[in-house]
Amino acid sequence: MTTAPILEIRNLTQHFGGLTAISDFNIKLKNNQMAGLIGPNGAGKTTIFNLVSGFYQPSQGEIFINGKPTAGLKPHKVTALGVARTFQNIRLWNQMTVLDNIKVAQHGKLGYGFFDALMRTKVYRETEDRINHEAYELLKVFELDKFADDFPTNLPYGLQRKLEIVRALSEKPSLLLLDEPAAGLNTVDMHELIRLIRWIHDSFDVTIWIIEHHMDVMMELCDELKVIDFGHTIAEGPALEVQKNPAVITAYLGDENI
């Protein structure tokens, strides 16, 4: 029996007006794989993540999550297929506590309706107790439980990054998209991030796809890299080989530096 890839992208192309942002992009990611997507600024990396997570609909091509097509699906429907993501700029609900940031990520899986919430039925109470317990236990796993009643803005930047990843994991995804998770981190926090992502990969049954400009982070974490420039794939394969690829060096540094 053949198992479908966690993510399969076929001939993905995206136009914005007269601009072709992504051209004929293809990839397959299998269960529990950790892969990277790199390229210069403006190469189209976040556009691909936006397409995978349903924020954009592709001009051409197909995207499959766990063997199911995502064509026409809104972001919350794509999330229900098993996709969670973080963003280059941290997106937390700063008017909610750390614990509530984790709980609110479960809104699509509540299992009760407006009447239950209004009347505080048994289904409502039991569901809320379960979500509260699961959220707190997840914070404990990641050593964030002591901040449960704090607001995200009161946390150090590195812990805000960590919280965003934990919130994404609370959705129990099969595919976790990390968009520049090391952005804005100092050296100490960056090494902690590497340890955290590696631990998540070893401890959770999740495929991780990372966009990152810090090559040392990518070399530490990813076995396979795919490189795009101006929307075109210019290299792919084992990280050590890709790092030495002349086309990749040219894209990042320019011909004069070769």
NORUR-V171190 format. One line per field, one symbol per residue. ss: DSSP state (H for helix, E for strand, C for the rest). psi: psi as a letter, one per 20 degrees, with the letter a starting at -180 (. if undefined). burial: # if it has 9 or more other C-alpha atoms within 8 Angstrom, else .. A space follows every 50 residues. Layout:
# NORUR-V171190
ss->???
psi->???
burial->???
This chain:
# NORUR-V171190
ss->CCCCCCEEEEEEEEEECCEEEEEEEEEEECCCCEEEEECCCCCCHHHHHH HHCCCCCCCEEEEEECCEECCCCCHHHHHHHCEEECCCCCCCCCCCEHHH HHHHCCHHHCCCCHHHHHHCCHHHHHHHHHHHHHHHHHHHHCCCHHHCCC EHHHCCHHHHHHHHHHHHHCCCCCEEEEECCCCCCCHHHHHHHHHHHHHH HHHCCCEEEEECCCHHHHHHHCCEEEEEECCEEEEEEEHHHHHCCHHHHH HHHCHHHC
psi->pppqqgpppolppppncjpohpolpqqpprpkqorqorrrpjhjghgghh ghjjhqpqhqrqppokipqjpiprghhgghikpqrrqgppnqnijqrggh hgghijhikgjragggggilrgggghghggggghgghghghjkjhijhjr qhiiqqghhgggghgggghiilqipopoomhjpjqrgghghhgggggggg hhhqmppppppqhohhghhhhphpqppqpkiqpiqqaqghgghiphhggg hhhqhii.
burial->....###########....#######.#############..###.#### #.###..#..#######..#....#..##.#######..#.....####. ###.##.....#...##..#..###.#...##..######...##..#.# ##..#....############.##########..#...##..##..##.. #...########....###.###################..#..#..### #.##....
